[in-house]
């Protein structure tokens, strides 16, 4: 096929324009019927082929009309039955999802993911138990006991001052009329 004169770029400013060598060619649907036949065909064969072509084109038009009528009838039946395009789409998706679920690949994947989930759950449970045990061991250690005692002492000082009816923290010096020592680092 010679593409030298054709511009198939749809964004081209020349789209739809015929190449120079085709400008004088008439654009008439009857032209095809008047063009010379392929070499090697007799006039009788050519006429027979043209007659057959006309019949086939007529059948195509008739089939398109029949198809359009059938589609209208189908739409009317669906409307009367209360079926909608959305309902059909939902039904098609439901059927497709069911087909996926019964497929071998889906079943194998589901089984594998189920096993992985069970193993992950067991691993997390084991890890949680180990962390709980370590925290329990740490809580019973001498270092933690010492830290807990210090925190308890601080808590009793903070809460103890509030239990006596005062919302303020007790003075570190012990008397409100004595100035606080300056221990600022800067």
Phi and psi in degrees as a GROMACS rama.xvg file:
@    title "Ramachandran Plot"
@    xaxis  label "Phi"
@    yaxis  label "Psi"
@TYPE xy
-85.7255  116.974  UNK-2
-108.441  10.8867  UNK-3
-63.6816  -34.6936  UNK-4
-99.1553  2.45701  UNK-5
-97.996  139.451  UNK-6
-117.378  102.753  UNK-7
-96.2237  -1.31931  UNK-8
-70.6791  115.575  UNK-9
-69.9692  -18.1411  UNK-10
-93.5472  -0.612434  UNK-11
-70.6396  143.446  UNK-12
-69.4216  -13.8663  UNK-13
-95.7801  6.87345  UNK-14
-63.0049  140.58  UNK-15
85.4211  -7.77911  UNK-16
-89.3051  141.18  UNK-17
-82.4937  148.152  UNK-18
-64.8228  160.097  UNK-19
-54.1465  -38.8621  UNK-20
-72.4353  -8.43117  UNK-21
-111.024  4.9259  UNK-22
-64.4915  -35.4092  UNK-23
-84.8401  -1.15766  UNK-24
-81.0832  123.046  UNK-25
-69.0967  145.227  UNK-26
-108.134  80.1231  UNK-27
-127.919  128.11  UNK-28
-59.5257  -24.0174  UNK-29
-79.8684  -6.83643  UNK-30
-63.6882  -40.251  UNK-31
-59.5022  -34.0352  UNK-32
-72.6412  -21.596  UNK-33
-100.881  -4.39133  UNK-34
-72.9909  151.444  UNK-35
-65.7467  144.422  UNK-36
-75.0282  165.525  UNK-37
-56.8562  146.815  UNK-38
-64.2379  142.368  UNK-39
100.333  -5.98203  UNK-40
-100.657  138.732  UNK-41
-82.4168  166.292  UNK-42
-61.8015  -34.7527  UNK-43
-67.626  -42.5488  UNK-44
-65.4678  -41.6522  UNK-45
-61.3638  -44.0395  UNK-46
-64.7119  -38.9762  UNK-47
-63.8895  -42.899  UNK-48
-66.0003  -39.5233  UNK-49
-65.412  -38.7411  UNK-50
-64.8849  -44.1703  UNK-51
-64.1289  -41.0842  UNK-52
-60.6856  -43.9  UNK-53
-62.3166  -41.47  UNK-54
-63.9918  -43.2479  UNK-55
-64.8122  -42.9739  UNK-56
-62.5282  -39.045  UNK-57
-65.3671  -40.7258  UNK-58
-63.1507  -39.6474  UNK-59
-62.1086  -43.8916  UNK-60
-61.941  -43.8202  UNK-61
-62.8653  -43.8012  UNK-62
-64.4254  -37.5256  UNK-63
-64.2904  -39.5115  UNK-64
-66.2577  -42.5957  UNK-65
-63.7132  -43.6205  UNK-66
-61.5336  -44.0841  UNK-67
-61.1356  -41.5516  UNK-68
-64.9751  -42.2277  UNK-69
-63.8419  -39.9801  UNK-70
-65.5333  -40.109  UNK-71
-62.7648  -44.0214  UNK-72
-62.921  -42.6636  UNK-73
-60.5716  -44.8923  UNK-74
-62.2496  -40.3758  UNK-75
-64.0253  -43.5175  UNK-76
-62.8234  -43.2562  UNK-77
-63.1654  -41.0859  UNK-78
-62.0012  -43.8401  UNK-79
-67.4413  -29.9614  UNK-80
-84.3224  -6.31128  UNK-81
81.2203  15.8209  UNK-82
-85.4872  137.457  UNK-83
-123.43  167.516  UNK-84
-62.6557  -37.3094  UNK-85
-65.2902  -41.4817  UNK-86
-63.3773  -40.6348  UNK-87
-65.2858  -41.8693  UNK-88
-61.3724  -43.8221  UNK-89
-60.6823  -43.6012  UNK-90
-64.9062  -42.3895  UNK-91
-64.5726  -41.5786  UNK-92
-65.2272  -40.067  UNK-93
-63.1068  -43.9116  UNK-94
-64.8175  -42.6101  UNK-95
-62.7671  -42.6972  UNK-96
-63.3463  -40.2413  UNK-97
-62.7283  -42.2212  UNK-98
-62.3037  -38.2905  UNK-99
-66.3871  -42.5455  UNK-100
-65.7159  -29.4424  UNK-101
-91.4754  -1.03399  UNK-102
-73.0002  151.655  UNK-103
-63.4971  -41.5375  UNK-104
-61.5766  -43.1229  UNK-105
-64.364  -43.3442  UNK-106
-63.0566  -42.7221  UNK-107
-64.5656  -42.4737  UNK-108
-64.0443  -43.2895  UNK-109
-62.2801  -42.3676  UNK-110
-64.3988  -43.4905  UNK-111
-64.1869  -44.5245  UNK-112
-65.9287  -34.8494  UNK-113
-64.3657  -44.7549  UNK-114
-63.8692  -41.8993  UNK-115
-62.9914  -39.5549  UNK-116
-63.992  -41.6026  UNK-117
-64.6526  -42.7005  UNK-118
-66.3392  -39.6012  UNK-119
-64.9575  -42.2876  UNK-120
-61.6707  -43.8715  UNK-121
-64.1678  -41.2448  UNK-122
-65.0384  -42.9915  UNK-123
-65.5029  -37.8557  UNK-124
-63.7135  -44.5145  UNK-125
-62.8754  -42.8874  UNK-126
-64.7245  -41.4046  UNK-127
-62.1827  -41.9101  UNK-128
-63.2633  -41.5089  UNK-129
-64.776  -41.7733  UNK-130
-64.8103  -42.5448  UNK-131
-60.8401  -41.8869  UNK-132
-64.3329  -43.7541  UNK-133
-63.7392  -42.19  UNK-134
-64.4645  -38.77  UNK-135
-63.8792  -42.7191  UNK-136
-64.0635  -40.5165  UNK-137
-65.8597  -38.0505  UNK-138
-65.9615  -30.3478  UNK-139
-86.9066  -0.628363  UNK-140
-77.3495  159.867  UNK-141
-65.5822  -37.9871  UNK-142
-62.5485  -46.017  UNK-143
-66.2141  -39.628  UNK-144
-60.4333  -41.687  UNK-145
-64.8464  -44.822  UNK-146
-62.038  -41.5331  UNK-147
-64.8064  -40.3734  UNK-148
-62.7745  -43.0378  UNK-149
-63.9984  -41.9618  UNK-150
-64.9127  -37.4681  UNK-151
-64.1401  -39.4738  UNK-152
-64.2967  -46.0225  UNK-153
-62.9373  -42.2196  UNK-154
-62.5126  -43.8384  UNK-155
-65.2883  -33.0928  UNK-156
-68.8435  -42.1452  UNK-157
-70.4283  -49.4824  UNK-158
-72.9533  -33.2958  UNK-159
-60.6537  -40.0088  UNK-160
-66.2089  -34.1748  UNK-161
-78.1654  -28.6796  UNK-162
-70.4641  -22.2792  UNK-163
-83.608  7.9491  UNK-164
98.0422  1.08847  UNK-165
-105.033  136.359  UNK-166
-90.1445  -7.71916  UNK-167
-96.9348  160.163  UNK-168
-74.5598  148.057  UNK-169
-66.1156  148.023  UNK-170
-68.3379  137.422  UNK-171
-67.0179  -24.6067  UNK-172
-84.0267  -30.7533  UNK-173
107.431  -16.9461  UNK-174
-129.293  138.875  UNK-175
-79.4865  -21.304  UNK-176
-88.2292  -8.05221  UNK-177
-93.4045  138.08  UNK-178
-70.3612  151.98  UNK-179
-75.6709  143.934  UNK-180
-71.6174  149.822  UNK-181
-90.2703  102.628  UNK-182
-110.668  20.5684  UNK-183
-65.0438  134.915  UNK-184
-74.7139  -10.6015  UNK-185
